[in-house]
Amino acid sequence: MKAAAFAYARATSVANALDLLAAHGDRAKVLSGGQSLMPAMNLRLIAPELIVDIGELAELRGIAVRGDTLVIGALTRHVELQKSPDIAAHAPLLADAVAHVAHPAIRNRGTIGGSLAHADPASELPACMLALGATIIVRGPGGERRIAAEDFFTGIYETVLAPQELLVAIELPIAKKDAAHFFHEFARRHGDYAIAGLAAQARIDGGRFSHLDLGFFAVGDRPLLAKAAGKLVSVDVTPAVLADACRALDAELDPQEDQQATVEMRKHLSKVLLKRGVAALLNRPELGAGMTA
Ligand SMILES: Cc1cc2nc3c(=O)[nH]c(=O)nc-3n(C[C@H](O)[C@H](O)[C@H](O)COP(=O)(O)OP(=O)(O)OC[C@H]3O[C@@H](n4cnc5c(N)ncnc54)[C@H](O)[C@@H]3O)c2cc1C
């Protein structure tokens, strides 16, 4: 199928893009890498009247370290995240995760801003943003807004972004020296959307978690920053403590059933991920031993 007819404008600056979006409201759509937008248009799931192409706006691309913050431009492509020494050094969770986003051809065009704005609940990068405590920076007719990642995602393909707003950058606190991370997803094949996944960032002191953020994805209508993590912080993690955390996680999860998995399968896989993640982060294989996925 082909997309319905649409008008096309190549934005010459962020201000120009914002003017176009302000003039056309929800009849316009931003085009970044096009890896989600174009398939949706070709399938006629959406039919915007105007495409505002921001792909040439160099001011929205790039990765920089500013003090103890990593700043990532919205147009930074997945492949650039994968190859960046700054991402590897200061946000290694993101480097691990992005290797699971689709396939090389898609990673060569798809952007971090597009992935976050698209807000597919099975996407890897939104969950990483929760685990890493990201701030998402948005510009619109009223100026700039800084939004905590936890408040950004509101449902399936839904965020707090207004049609007239542009996601311009992401800020991440750079990983502390005692930080550890874990990333794993269950998918039919490498590169497929996940059936269930976990992006976790921790700080460990004397064999205990002093901080633990668990970002689950593909197990609800949006990425989940699991409160169950609180059961594991500042305590000696025993099998009983971990079982308690699994029960707390189970109560928080609200997965959907689809062709890939039932609700029960997704809940089971999430608990497997929690146990494996904790075992790996604390370097205590016995905590994850004997589990099957
Ligand atoms: C076969 C296939 C497999 C895939 N597998 C995965 C996967 O495993 N995991 C995964 O996470 N993704 C996957 N994707 C999606 C891919 O990662 C996309 O690159 C990404 O979701 C969107 O980035 P983009 O730059 O291409 O955005 P676009 O397609 O250009 O835009 C996506 C949406 O975001 C909006 N948008 C884009 N940029 C902005 C901005 N700066 N401000 C405001 N709104 C904006 C657009 O208007 C549109 O609604 C897959 C895609 C395909 C085709």
The ligand as an SDF file (V2000), in Angstrom:
LIG
                    3D

 53 58  0  0  0  0  0  0  0  0999 V2000
   11.0580   -3.6310   10.7620 C   0  0  0  0  0  0  0  0  0  0  0  0
   11.2030   -2.6610   11.9310 C   0  0  0  0  0  0  0  0  0  0  0  0
   11.6290   -3.1550   13.1440 C   0  0  0  0  0  0  0  0  0  0  0  0
   11.7590   -2.2890   14.2290 C   0  0  0  0  0  0  0  0  0  0  0  0
   12.1730   -2.8060   15.4230 N   0  0  0  0  0  0  0  0  0  0  0  0
   12.3030   -1.9870   16.4790 C   0  0  0  0  0  0  0  0  0  0  0  0
   12.7270   -2.4740   17.7410 C   0  0  0  0  0  0  0  0  0  0  0  0
   13.0310   -3.6690   17.9180 O   0  0  0  0  0  0  0  0  0  0  0  0
   12.7880   -1.6050   18.7790 N   0  0  0  0  0  0  0  0  0  0  0  0
   12.4780   -0.2660   18.6180 C   0  0  0  0  0  0  0  0  0  0  0  0
   12.5510    0.4850   19.5930 O   0  0  0  0  0  0  0  0  0  0  0  0
   12.1090    0.2410   17.4340 N   0  0  0  0  0  0  0  0  0  0  0  0
   12.0190   -0.5830   16.3600 C   0  0  0  0  0  0  0  0  0  0  0  0
   11.6330   -0.0480   15.1610 N   0  0  0  0  0  0  0  0  0  0  0  0
   11.3550    1.4200   15.0570 C   0  0  0  0  0  0  0  0  0  0  0  0
   12.6350    2.1900   14.8040 C   0  0  0  0  0  0  0  0  0  0  0  0
   13.5220    2.0660   15.8710 O   0  0  0  0  0  0  0  0  0  0  0  0
   12.4010    3.7000   14.5880 C   0  0  0  0  0  0  0  0  0  0  0  0
   13.5910    4.2010   14.1660 O   0  0  0  0  0  0  0  0  0  0  0  0
   12.0090    4.5600   15.7640 C   0  0  0  0  0  0  0  0  0  0  0  0
   10.8990    4.0440   16.4540 O   0  0  0  0  0  0  0  0  0  0  0  0
   11.5500    5.9320   15.3110 C   0  0  0  0  0  0  0  0  0  0  0  0
   12.6240    6.7430   14.9870 O   0  0  0  0  0  0  0  0  0  0  0  0
   12.5860    7.5990   13.6490 P   0  0  0  0  0  0  0  0  0  0  0  0
   13.6590    8.6220   13.7650 O   0  0  0  0  0  0  0  0  0  0  0  0
   12.6250    6.7140   12.4710 O   0  0  0  0  0  0  0  0  0  0  0  0
   11.1790    8.3460   13.8060 O   0  0  0  0  0  0  0  0  0  0  0  0
   10.0730    8.6770   12.7150 P   0  0  0  0  0  0  0  0  0  0  0  0
    9.5780    7.4320   12.0730 O   0  0  0  0  0  0  0  0  0  0  0  0
   10.5410    9.7610   11.8200 O   0  0  0  0  0  0  0  0  0  0  0  0
    8.9320    9.2690   13.6770 O   0  0  0  0  0  0  0  0  0  0  0  0
    8.2560    8.4430   14.5940 C   0  0  0  0  0  0  0  0  0  0  0  0
    7.1680    9.2540   15.3040 C   0  0  0  0  0  0  0  0  0  0  0  0
    7.7590   10.2150   16.1750 O   0  0  0  0  0  0  0  0  0  0  0  0
    7.4360   11.5590   15.7580 C   0  0  0  0  0  0  0  0  0  0  0  0
    8.6970   12.3080   15.8900 N   0  0  0  0  0  0  0  0  0  0  0  0
    9.8890   11.9560   15.3700 C   0  0  0  0  0  0  0  0  0  0  0  0
   10.8540   12.7900   15.7860 N   0  0  0  0  0  0  0  0  0  0  0  0
   10.2350   13.7020   16.5750 C   0  0  0  0  0  0  0  0  0  0  0  0
   10.7120   14.8350   17.3020 C   0  0  0  0  0  0  0  0  0  0  0  0
   12.0140   15.1750   17.3250 N   0  0  0  0  0  0  0  0  0  0  0  0
    9.8180   15.5570   18.0130 N   0  0  0  0  0  0  0  0  0  0  0  0
    8.5010   15.2150   18.0160 C   0  0  0  0  0  0  0  0  0  0  0  0
    8.0020   14.1540   17.3600 N   0  0  0  0  0  0  0  0  0  0  0  0
    8.8660   13.4010   16.6480 C   0  0  0  0  0  0  0  0  0  0  0  0
    6.9460   11.4410   14.3290 C   0  0  0  0  0  0  0  0  0  0  0  0
    6.0440   12.4880   13.9820 O   0  0  0  0  0  0  0  0  0  0  0  0
    6.2820   10.0760   14.3550 C   0  0  0  0  0  0  0  0  0  0  0  0
    4.9890   10.1700   14.9340 O   0  0  0  0  0  0  0  0  0  0  0  0
   11.4900   -0.8860   14.0580 C   0  0  0  0  0  0  0  0  0  0  0  0
   11.0910   -0.3950   12.8220 C   0  0  0  0  0  0  0  0  0  0  0  0
   10.9320   -1.2670   11.7510 C   0  0  0  0  0  0  0  0  0  0  0  0
   10.5090   -0.7040   10.4430 C   0  0  0  0  0  0  0  0  0  0  0  0
  1  2  1  0
  2  3  1  0
  2 52  2  0
  3  4  2  0
  4  5  1  0
  4 50  1  0
  5  6  2  0
  6  7  1  0
  6 13  1  0
  7  8  2  0
  7  9  1  0
  9 10  1  0
 10 11  2  0
 10 12  1  0
 12 13  2  0
 13 14  1  0
 14 15  1  0
 14 50  1  0
 15 16  1  0
 16 17  1  0
 16 18  1  0
 18 19  1  0
 18 20  1  0
 20 21  1  0
 20 22  1  0
 22 23  1  0
 23 24  1  0
 24 25  2  0
 24 26  1  0
 24 27  1  0
 27 28  1  0
 28 29  2  0
 28 30  1  0
 28 31  1  0
 31 32  1  0
 32 33  1  0
 33 34  1  0
 33 48  1  0
 34 35  1  0
 35 36  1  0
 35 46  1  0
 36 37  1  0
 36 45  1  0
 37 38  2  0
 38 39  1  0
 39 40  1  0
 39 45  2  0
 40 41  1  0
 40 42  2  0
 42 43  1  0
 43 44  2  0
 44 45  1  0
 46 47  1  0
 46 48  1  0
 48 49  1  0
 50 51  2  0
 51 52  1  0
 52 53  1  0
M  END
$$$$
